[in-house]
Amino acid sequence: MDTIDLNNPELYLNREQSLLEFNWRVLQQALDPDVPLLERLNYLCISSTNLDEFFEVRVAGLIQQIEIGDPYLEADQISAQEALKIINIRAHELVDEQYKVLNEVLIPALADQSIEILPRDKWSDEQVEWLRAYFVEEIAPILSPMGLDSAHPFPRLLNKSLNFIVSLVGKDAFGRNRSSAILQAPRALPRVIELPPELKLNCEHEFVFLSSIIHAFADDLFYGMKIKGCYQFRVTRNSDLAIDTEETSDLLVAISDELTHRNYGDEVRLEIAHNCPEDMVDFLRDQCGMHEDNVYLVNGPVNLSRLQAVYSLVERPDLKFKPFTQGLPAALSNKEDIFSAIRKQDILLHHPYQSFSPVVDLLKQAASDPAILAIKQTLYRTGAKSPIVDALVSAAQAGKEVTVVIELRARFDEAANVALAARLQQAAVHVVYGIVGYKTHAKMLLILRRENSKLRHYVHLGTGNYHRSTSRIYTDYGLLTTDKQIGEDVSNLFVQLTSLGKIPKMHKLLHAPFTLHEGLLNRIEREITHAQAGKSAHIIAKVNALVEPEIIQAFYRASMAGVKIDLIVRGICCLKPGVIGLSENIHVRSIIGRFLEHTRVFYFENAGDEEVWAGSADLMKRNLLRRVETCFPIENKKLRKQVINDLEIYLADNTQAWMLSPEGRYHRVECTEAAEAISAQATLLELMAK
């Protein structure tokens, strides 16, 4: 163990490349014949959306790092310049595969199911007539074509907006020759239009892209001139908010101001139709200040995620996942008073297999219960029209003391959270924006109820957000408990978030940025000690990402000591498994399926005295050292066994699991003919949903 330098950069996978590999696994779902067809289309759209965010945040961050001369390196010691080279190769491969999947696999398969996206050369005369009328009445009045000259320079285009560069011949209304123009498609226009039933020739559903309609009738916008070509393109921009949290006096105002600039950040990617002439590609690249490595020529719509409209418009249950009814824990069945149910025993919720409604019901009952004195909650992402927020407002209006810690900087939810803060403040809720420099990512709810002249703490702790919609598509755990020590821990955490003062030592919780990192390292070291003493030692960790170097090094040391380690990592993993002499006892798998794997769970065998922890944090520096996070023990034996059984089901998955190689590539686990096919998500649906 002492002969290996665990700081050697060759022992780590590149973070950016690992994230691109995750997106590749998502794309592979679009090729899986066992996945319903419209869901396959949806996976293609998700891979496109993921890639957008990758460029908006990760690539943008690397470019900024180079510009300001920041030498920050991850554990693999790859510079920002080198990382961009790696991204350039893999991202181009990924984009090429996306459009190949669309054009060669999904579009023909959809046509076989009477769902067709019609290219212009397949429009009938009647369809052309209808589409021209649609263009004249619904599209043209909104468009503002811009001829380019010294008075009309190349515009600063909205982030990820659909645009067209138009090549022109002829004189404009003022007798001047014009060679090019820019046409921006407003976001209010639908990107996919379904033809009316009477115009459908061969299929039950026939769609036309907005881009195809604009291509077909753009001549109408340039009267007296001839269009030589019309080509769609899209610019992706840096979408991270640049806020100095130490300097600003009002974070809410600073974020509100910065949001107005998000759509006009620096350019990081340029997508152009593949048939655009080279001189026009060069012109667009120059105007956008884009290196040729960040130019992507695509054979199809420049924003694949817009195809999700087809999924929504087509009512074909046979081509979508079967609907399911979420179950409830036995302790909550036929229980109208949720407080009495929690008093009797701890309750574990496993979403989406089990309903999120007990959390909503708990808050609703608390809002109207005269014995409730105070409610405190953290909110990171809640979604529009949240019943959680409705209940908090009702509670405040009923005279309860309601305190909400809102993380205004939840990426891409900043605007929603600014509006949420305003609504809660109008209802007389005490609103706090978290800690400067530390995002509040913990998922905590505390309800104080007077019972028999004493205050009792009712607590909900979770691995996921208080978001009813995502609770149906994200896998998460939530613990409901009246444990006195956990209640005091959560109460102290809320005091720290509002007062910024130091708090007493925690009874049971681990919390970042103070004790979580050290607590996990100590438990890994304990497994090492057990293994060295000849005792069985086993660690299972299920997280979204594994990046933090000290945790990875601890896993390496544990593997070398003989500890069996099973890691279930949905996305980024910088650890190299299966390296002889280093990590041959470590196996890394990723589950990609119907639901987004989001639970963060840690199992330690502890020489037979098993421990199970669940929390809000991934194994990343930002979560463990620069965020407010919680990690809570599952102490009830029955519930602890339930979580362990769940983990064993994931480790047995042989249909939706991908195994990571030491080289950083993933291969799908193959179910042999002799073995029983096991899907963890399908198995859990069957066990819990009713």
C-alpha positions in Angstrom: 0.0 0.0 0.0 2.8 2.4 0.8 4.6 1.9 -2.5 1.8 3.5 -4.6 1.6 7.2 -4.9 -2.1 7.9 -4.7 -1.5 11.4 -6.0 -0.4 10.0 -9.3 -2.7 11.7 -11.9 -2.7 8.5 -13.9 -4.9 6.9 -11.2 -7.8 9.3 -12.0 -10.3 9.6 -14.9 -11.0 13.0 -16.3 -14.1 14.6 -15.0 -15.3 16.2 -18.2 -14.8 13.0 -20.2 -16.7 11.0 -17.6 -19.6 13.4 -17.8 -19.6 13.0 -21.6 -19.6 9.2 -21.1 -22.7 9.5 -19.0 -24.4 11.4 -21.7 -23.4 8.7 -24.2 -25.1 6.1 -21.9 -28.2 8.1 -22.0 -28.1 8.2 -25.8 -27.8 4.4 -25.9 -31.3 4.2 -24.4 -32.5 5.7 -27.6 -31.1 2.6 -29.4 -32.5 0.1 -27.0 -35.3 -1.9 -28.7 -36.7 -2.9 -25.2 -37.5 0.7 -24.5 -40.8 2.0 -25.9 -40.3 4.0 -29.1 -41.5 7.5 -27.9 -39.4 7.0 -24.7 -36.4 6.4 -27.0 -37.1 9.7 -28.7 -37.3 11.3 -25.3 -33.9 9.9 -24.3 -32.4 11.4 -27.5 -33.9 14.8 -26.4 -32.5 14.4 -22.9 -29.0 13.7 -24.3 -29.3 16.9 -26.3 -30.4 18.9 -23.2 -27.6 17.4 -21.1 -25.1 18.4 -23.8 -26.4 21.9 -23.9 -25.9 22.3 -20.1 -22.4 20.7 -20.4 -21.4 23.5 -22.8 -23.2 26.2 -20.9 -21.5 25.3 -17.6 -18.5 23.0 -17.9 -17.0 24.1 -21.2 -17.8 27.7 -20.4 -16.0 27.3 -17.1 -12.9 25.8 -18.8 -12.8 28.7 -21.3 -13.0 31.2 -18.5 -10.3 29.4 -16.6 -8.0 29.8 -19.5 -8.9 33.5 -20.0 -8.1 34.5 -16.4 -5.1 32.2 -16.2 -6.5 30.0 -13.4 -4.2 27.0 -13.1 -6.8 24.9 -11.1 -6.4 21.2 -11.9 -8.5 18.2 -11.0 -6.9 15.1 -9.6 -5.9 13.9 -13.1 -3.8 17.1 -13.5 -5.2 17.7 -17.0 -5.1 21.4 -17.8 -8.1 23.3 -19.1 -6.6 23.5 -22.6 -6.0 19.7 -22.6 -9.5 19.1 -21.3 -11.0 21.2 -24.1 -9.1 19.0 -26.6 -10.6 15.8 -25.1 -14.0 17.4 -25.1 -13.7 18.4 -28.7 -13.1 14.9 -29.9 -15.7 13.1 -27.8 -18.4 15.8 -28.1 -18.2 15.7 -31.9 -18.5 12.0 -31.8 -21.5 12.2 -29.6 -23.2 14.8 -31.7 -22.6 12.8 -34.8 -24.1 9.8 -33.2 -27.2 11.8 -32.0 -28.1 12.8 -35.5 -27.3 9.3 -36.8 -29.7 7.9 -34.2 -32.4 10.4 -35.2 -32.1 10.1 -39.0 -31.3 6.4 -39.4 -33.1 4.8 -36.5 -35.8 6.9 -34.8 -37.4 8.7 -37.8 -37.8 5.4 -39.8 -39.1 3.6 -36.7 -41.6 6.4 -36.0 -42.8 6.3 -39.6 -43.4 2.5 -39.2 -45.7 3.5 -36.3 -47.6 6.1 -38.4 -45.7 9.0 -36.9 -43.9 11.0 -39.6 -41.8 14.2 -39.6 -42.3 15.4 -43.2 -39.3 16.9 -45.1 -40.2 19.6 -47.7 -39.8 17.3 -50.6 -42.7 15.1 -49.3 -45.2 17.9 -48.9 -48.3 17.6 -51.0 -49.8 20.5 -52.8 -52.6 20.8 -50.2 -50.0 20.7 -47.4 -47.9 23.4 -49.1 -51.0 25.6 -49.4 -51.9 25.1 -45.7 -48.3 25.6 -44.5 -47.9 28.8 -46.6 -51.1 30.2 -44.9 -49.7 29.1 -41.5 -46.5 30.9 -42.3 -48.3 34.1 -43.4 -50.7 34.2 -40.5 -48.8 32.7 -37.6 -45.0 33.1 -38.3 -44.2 36.0 -40.6 -45.8 38.7 -38.5 -43.6 37.8 -35.6 -40.3 37.5 -37.5 -37.9 40.5 -37.9 -35.4 39.7 -40.7 -32.3 41.8 -40.4 -30.3 42.7 -43.5 -26.6 43.0 -42.6 -24.8 46.3 -43.2 -22.9 48.9 -41.2 -26.1 50.2 -39.7 -27.3 46.7 -39.0 -24.3 44.7 -37.7 -24.4 41.1 -36.8 -26.8 40.9 -33.8 -26.0 39.4 -30.4 -28.2 36.3 -30.5 -30.1 34.8 -27.6 -28.6 31.7 -26.0 -29.8 28.5 -27.8 -32.2 30.4 -30.0 -33.1 29.2 -33.5 -31.6 31.5 -36.1 -31.1 31.5 -39.9 -28.4 33.0 -42.1 -29.9 33.9 -45.5 -27.8 34.3 -48.6 -29.3 36.9 -50.9 -29.0 38.2 -54.5 -30.5 41.5 -55.6 -31.1 45.0 -54.5 -33.1 46.1 -51.4 -35.8 48.7 -51.3 -33.2 51.5 -51.3 -31.4 50.2 -54.4 -28.4 48.7 -52.6 -27.0 45.2 -53.2 -27.6 42.8 -50.3 -25.7 39.5 -49.8 -26.9 38.3 -46.4 -29.4 38.6 -43.6 -30.1 37.1 -40.2 -33.5 35.8 -39.2 -34.2 35.0 -35.6 -37.1 32.7 -34.7 -38.8 33.9 -31.5 -39.1 31.4 -28.7 -42.9 31.9 -28.7 -43.1 29.9 -31.9 -43.5 26.1 -31.6 -40.6 24.2 -33.2 -42.8 21.3 -34.3 -46.2 21.8 -35.9 -48.7 19.0 -36.4 -50.7 19.0 -39.6 -54.5 19.0 -39.3 -56.2 15.6 -39.7 -57.6 16.4 -43.2 -54.1 17.0 -44.6 -52.5 13.8 -43.3 -51.8 11.5 -46.3 -50.3 8.3 -44.9 -49.8 8.6 -41.2 -51.9 9.1 -38.1 -49.5 11.9 -37.0 -47.7 14.1 -39.4 -45.4 16.9 -38.2 -43.3 19.6 -39.8 -40.4 21.4 -38.3 -40.7 25.2 -37.9 -37.3 25.4 -39.6 -38.7 23.6 -42.6 -41.6 26.1 -42.9 -39.2 29.1 -42.7 -36.9 27.6 -45.2 -39.8 27.0 -47.6 -41.3 30.5 -47.4 -38.5 32.8 -46.4 -38.7 34.4 -49.9 -41.8 36.2 -48.8 -39.7 38.1 -46.2 -37.3 39.5 -48.8 -39.5 40.9 -51.5 -37.6 41.8 -54.7 -34.5 39.8 -53.8 -33.7 36.2 -54.4 -32.7 33.8 -51.7 -29.7 31.6 -52.7 -29.8 29.7 -49.4 -31.2 29.6 -46.0 -29.4 27.7 -43.2 -30.3 27.3 -39.5 -27.8 27.8 -36.8 -27.7 28.1 -33.0 -25.3 29.7 -30.5 -24.7 28.3 -27.0 -23.5 30.7 -24.4 -21.9 30.7 -21.0 -24.9 30.5 -18.6 -23.2 30.6 -15.2 -24.1 33.6 -13.2 -21.1 35.9 -12.3 -21.9 37.1 -8.8 -19.4 38.1 -6.2 -21.3 36.9 -3.1 -18.8 38.6 -0.8 -19.2 42.0 -2.3 -22.9 42.2 -2.9 -25.1 43.6 -0.1 -28.3 42.0 -1.3 -28.0 38.6 -3.0 -31.6 38.6 -4.2 -31.1 41.9 -6.1 -27.8 40.8 -7.5 -29.2 37.5 -8.9 -32.2 39.3 -10.3 -29.9 41.7 -12.1 -27.6 39.0 -13.4 -30.4 36.9 -14.7 -31.1 39.5 -17.4 -27.6 38.9 -18.8 -27.7 35.1 -18.7 -29.0 34.7 -22.3 -26.1 36.9 -23.6 -23.0 35.4 -22.1 -19.9 34.6 -24.0 -20.3 32.1 -27.0 -19.0 28.6 -26.3 -20.5 26.5 -29.1 -21.9 27.1 -32.6 -24.2 24.6 -34.4 -24.9 25.1 -38.1 -26.9 23.1 -40.7 -24.5 20.6 -42.3 -25.3 21.9 -45.9 -24.3 25.5 -45.1 -21.6 26.6 -47.6 -18.1 26.8 -46.2 -17.8 30.6 -46.7 -21.0 31.2 -44.7 -19.8 28.8 -42.0 -16.6 30.8 -41.8 -18.6 34.0 -41.6 -20.7 32.8 -38.7 -17.7 31.5 -36.9 -15.9 34.8 -37.2 -18.9 36.8 -36.1 -19.3 34.6 -33.1 -15.6 34.6 -32.3 -15.6 30.8 -32.3 -12.7 28.4 -32.7 -13.4 25.8 -35.4 -13.2 23.0 -32.8 -16.4 24.4 -31.3 -18.3 24.5 -34.5 -20.7 21.6 -35.0 -22.3 20.8 -38.4 -25.5 18.9 -37.9 -27.9 17.0 -40.2 -31.2 18.0 -38.7 -32.7 20.5 -36.3 -30.1 22.4 -34.4 -31.9 21.8 -31.2 -32.9 18.1 -30.8 -34.6 18.7 -27.5 -37.5 20.4 -29.3 -38.5 16.9 -30.5 -40.0 16.4 -27.0 -43.0 18.1 -28.5 -43.7 15.0 -30.6 -43.7 12.9 -27.4 -46.2 15.2 -25.8 -48.5 15.5 -28.9 -48.7 11.9 -29.7 -51.2 9.9 -27.5 -49.9 6.4 -28.0 -49.7 4.6 -24.6 -48.3 1.6 -26.4 -45.2 3.6 -27.3 -44.6 5.0 -23.8 -43.7 3.6 -20.4 -46.7 1.9 -18.7 -48.2 4.2 -16.1 -47.9 3.1 -12.5 -49.5 3.9 -9.2 -47.2 5.0 -6.4 -47.5 3.0 -3.2 -47.3 3.9 0.5 -45.4 2.4 3.4 -47.6 0.1 5.4 -47.2 2.5 8.4 -49.1 5.2 6.5 -51.9 3.1 4.9 -55.3 4.1 6.3 -53.7 6.7 8.6 -55.4 10.0 8.5 -53.3 11.5 11.2 -49.7 11.4 9.9 -48.3 12.8 13.1 -49.5 9.8 15.1 -48.1 7.5 12.5 -44.6 9.1 12.7 -44.8 9.0 16.5 -45.1 5.3 16.5 -42.1 4.6 14.3 -39.7 6.0 11.8 -41.0 5.9 8.2 -38.9 5.6 5.1 -40.2 6.8 1.8 -38.6 5.5 -1.5 -39.6 7.7 -4.4 -40.9 7.3 -7.1 -42.0 3.9 -6.2 -43.7 5.3 -3.1 -45.7 8.6 -3.2 -44.4 12.0 -2.2 -47.8 12.8 -0.9 -47.0 12.0 2.8 -44.6 15.0 2.8 -47.2 17.3 1.3 -49.9 15.9 3.7 -47.6 16.5 6.7 -47.2 20.1 5.8 -50.9 20.6 5.0 -51.9 19.1 8.4 -49.3 21.2 10.1 -50.7 24.3 8.5 -54.1 23.8 10.0 -53.1 22.1 13.3 -53.4 24.5 16.3 -50.8 22.5 18.2 -48.1 23.4 15.6 -46.0 26.4 16.6 -43.3 26.5 14.0 -42.2 25.1 10.6 -38.7 25.4 9.2 -37.7 24.1 5.7 -35.0 24.3 3.1 -36.0 24.7 -0.5 -33.6 24.2 -3.4 -35.9 23.3 -6.3 -39.7 23.2 -5.8 -41.2 23.5 -9.3 -44.1 25.7 -10.4 -47.4 25.6 -8.5 -45.8 23.7 -5.7 -48.2 22.2 -3.1 -45.3 22.5 -0.6 -45.2 26.2 -1.0 -49.0 26.5 -0.9 -48.9 24.7 2.5 -46.1 27.0 3.8 -48.1 30.0 2.8 -51.2 28.6 4.5 -49.3 27.9 7.6 -47.9 31.5 7.8 -51.4 32.9 7.2 -52.7 30.7 10.0 -50.3 32.4 12.4 -47.5 29.7 12.5 -43.9 30.8 12.7 -42.6 29.7 9.3 -39.0 30.0 8.3 -37.8 29.0 4.8 -34.1 28.8 3.7 -34.2 29.3 -0.1 -31.1 28.6 -2.2 -31.3 31.4 -4.8 -28.3 30.0 -6.7 -29.8 26.7 -7.7 -28.5 26.6 -11.2 -31.2 27.3 -13.9 -33.8 27.7 -11.1 -32.6 31.1 -10.0 -35.5 33.0 -11.5 -38.1 30.6 -10.1 -36.5 30.9 -6.6 -36.4 34.7 -6.7 -40.2 34.6 -7.5 -40.7 32.0 -4.8 -38.9 34.2 -2.2 -41.1 37.1 -3.1 -44.3 35.1 -2.7 -43.3 33.7 0.7 -42.2 37.1 2.0 -45.6 38.5 1.0 -47.2 35.8 3.1 -45.1 36.9 6.2 -42.8 33.9 5.9 -39.3 34.4 7.3 -37.1 33.9 4.2 -33.3 33.4 4.4 -31.1 33.0 1.4 -28.6 30.6 2.9 -24.9 31.1 3.5 -22.7 33.4 1.4 -20.2 31.2 -0.4 -21.9 28.0 0.5 -25.0 26.7 -1.4 -27.6 25.3 0.9 -28.3 21.9 -0.7 -29.6 20.1 2.4 -33.1 18.7 2.3 -34.6 19.3 5.7 -38.1 19.9 7.1 -38.7 20.6 10.9 -42.1 20.9 12.5 -42.5 21.9 16.1 -45.6 20.6 17.8 -46.8 21.1 21.4 -47.8 17.8 22.9 -48.6 17.4 26.6 -47.0 20.8 27.4 -43.7 19.8 25.6 -42.4 20.5 22.2 -41.9 17.5 19.9 -39.7 17.6 16.8 -41.2 16.1 13.6 -38.5 15.8 11.0 -38.3 15.0 7.3 -34.8 14.5 5.8 -34.3 13.6 2.2 -31.9 12.9 -0.6 -33.9 14.8 -3.2 -35.7 18.1 -3.6 -39.1 19.1 -2.3 -40.5 18.9 -5.8 -43.6 16.9 -6.4 -43.1 16.4 -10.2 -39.5 15.2 -10.0 -40.5 12.8 -7.2 -42.2 10.8 -9.9 -39.1 10.4 -12.1 -36.2 10.7 -9.6 -35.3 8.0 -7.2 -34.9 9.4 -3.7 -35.2 8.4 0.0 -37.0 10.5 2.6 -37.0 9.7 6.3 -39.8 10.8 8.6 -38.9 10.7 12.3 -39.5 12.1 15.8 -36.1 11.0 17.0 -35.2 13.6 19.7 -31.5 13.8 18.9 -32.1 14.1 15.1 -34.7 16.7 15.8 -32.2 18.7 17.9 -29.6 18.3 15.2 -31.9 19.7 12.5 -33.0 22.5 14.8 -29.4 23.5 15.4 -28.7 23.4 11.7 -31.6 25.8 11.0 -30.3 28.1 13.8 -26.9 28.1 12.1 -28.4 28.9 8.7 -30.3 31.9 10.0 -28.0 33.2 12.7 -24.6 32.2 11.1 -23.3 31.2 14.6 -21.5 28.1 15.7 -23.6 25.2 16.8 -23.1 22.4 19.4 -21.7 19.1 18.3 -24.2 17.0 16.4 -25.7 14.0 18.1 -26.4 11.9 15.0 -26.2 13.8 11.7 -23.2 14.4 9.6 -23.2 17.8 7.9 -21.1 19.6 5.3 -19.0 21.6 5.3 -18.0 20.5 8.8 -18.3 16.8 9.6 -19.5 15.0 6.5 -16.2 14.7 4.7 -14.3 13.5 7.8 -17.2 11.3 8.8 -17.2 9.3 5.6 -13.4 9.1 5.6 -13.4 7.8 9.1 -15.9 5.1 8.2 -13.9 4.0 5.2 -10.8 3.8 7.4 -12.8 1.7 9.9 -13.5 -0.8 7.1 -9.8 -0.9 6.4 -9.0 -1.7 10.0 -11.6 -4.5 10.0 -10.1 -6.0 6.8 -6.6 -5.8 8.2 -7.8 -7.7 11.3 -9.2 -10.5 9.1 -12.8 -9.5 9.5 -15.2 -9.2 6.5 -15.4 -5.6 5.2 -17.7 -4.2 2.6 -18.7 -0.8 1.4 -21.6 0.1 -0.9 -22.0 3.7 -2.0 -24.7 4.9 -4.4 -24.3 8.4 -5.6 -24.7 10.6 -8.6 -21.0 11.6 -8.9 -17.6 10.5 -7.4 -14.9 13.2 -7.9 -13.4 14.2 -4.5 -9.8 13.0 -4.4 -9.5 12.2 -0.7 -12.5 9.9 -0.9 -11.2 8.2 -4.0 -7.8 7.7 -2.3 -9.6 6.2 0.7 -11.4 3.8 -1.5 -8.1 2.8 -3.2 -6.5 2.2 0.2 -9.5 0.2 1.3 -9.4 -1.9 -1.9 -5.7 -2.6 -1.3 -6.5 -3.7 2.2 -9.0 -6.2 1.0 -12.3 -4.3 1.5 -14.9 -5.2 -1.0 -16.3 -2.0 -2.6 -19.4 -1.7 -4.8 -20.0 1.7 -6.2 -23.2 2.6 -8.0 -22.5 6.0 -9.7 -25.0 7.4 -12.1 -22.8 10.1 -13.7 -19.3 11.3 -13.2 -16.8 8.8 -11.8 -13.1 9.8 -11.6 -12.0 6.6 -9.8 -10.4 3.8 -11.9 -11.8 0.4 -10.9 -10.2 -2.9 -11.5 -6.6 -1.8 -11.6 -4.4 -4.7 -10.4 -2.7 -3.8 -7.1 -4.8 -0.8 -6.6 -8.5 -1.2 -7.2 -9.2 -4.8 -8.2 -11.7 -5.0 -5.3 -13.7 -2.0 -6.5 -16.5 -2.4 -9.0 -18.3 0.6 -10.5 -21.7 0.4 -12.1 -24.1 2.9 -13.5 -27.9 2.3 -13.8 -29.6 4.1 -16.6 -33.3 3.5 -16.9 -36.8 4.9 -16.7 -36.1 6.9 -13.6 -33.2 9.2 -12.9 -31.1 7.6 -10.2 -30.7 10.3 -7.5 -30.4 8.6 -4.1 -27.2 9.1 -2.1 -26.7 6.1 0.2 -23.7 4.7 2.0 -23.5 1.2 3.5 -20.7 0.1 5.8 -20.5 -3.6 6.9 -18.6 -2.6 10.1 -17.8 -6.1 11.2 -21.4 -7.1 11.3 -22.7 -4.0 13.1 -24.0 -2.6 9.8 -24.5 1.2 9.2 -26.6 2.8 6.5 -26.5 6.5 5.8 -28.5 8.6 3.3 -28.0 12.2 2.4 -28.2 15.1 0.1 -24.5 15.2 -0.9 -22.6 13.6 -3.8 -18.9 12.7 -3.4 -17.6 16.0 -4.9 -15.5 18.8 -3.4 -18.3 21.3 -3.9 -20.8 19.1 -1.9 -18.5 18.0 0.9 -16.5 21.2 1.4 -18.4 24.1 -0.1 -22.1 23.4 0.5 -24.5 22.9 3.4 -25.5 19.2 3.2 -26.9 16.6 5.6 -26.3 12.9 5.9 -28.5 10.9 8.3 -28.4 7.4 9.7 -31.1 4.8 9.0 -31.2 3.4 12.5 -34.5 1.4 12.5 -33.5 -2.2 11.8 -36.4 -2.9 9.4 -35.8 0.2 7.4 -32.0 -0.3 7.4 -32.6 -3.8 6.0 -34.9 -2.4 3.4 -32.3 0.0 2.1 -29.7 -2.8 2.0 -32.1 -5.0 0.1 -32.6 -2.2 -2.4 -28.8 -1.8 -2.9 -28.5 -5.6 -3.5 -31.2 -5.3 -6.1 -29.2 -2.6 -7.9 -26.0 -4.8 -7.7 -28.0 -7.7 -9.3 -29.3 -5.6 -12.2 -28.2 -7.2 -15.5 -30.5 -5.3 -17.9 -29.9 -1.6 -17.2 -26.5 -1.7 -15.7 -23.2 -0.4 -17.2 -19.8 -1.4 -15.8 -16.9 1.0 -15.8 -13.5 -0.2 -17.2 -10.1 1.2 -16.0 -9.9 3.1 -19.2 -13.0 5.1 -18.5 -15.4 3.4 -20.9 -18.6 1.6 -20.0 -19.9 -1.6 -21.3 -23.5 -2.9 -20.7 -24.0 -5.8 -18.4 -25.2 -8.7 -20.5 -27.9 -11.0 -19.2 -26.9 -14.6 -20.2 -29.5 -17.0 -21.4 -29.1 -19.1 -18.2 -29.6 -16.1 -15.9 -32.8 -14.4 -14.8 -33.2 -10.9 -16.3 -33.2 -8.4 -13.5 -34.0 -4.7 -13.8 -33.6 -2.9 -10.4 -36.2 -0.2 -11.3 -38.7 -2.7 -12.6 -38.2 -4.9 -9.5 -38.7 -2.0 -7.1 -41.8 -0.9 -9.0 -43.3 -4.3 -8.5 -42.3 -4.5 -4.9 -43.5 -1.1 -3.8 -45.9 0.5 -6.3 -49.5 -0.6 -6.1 
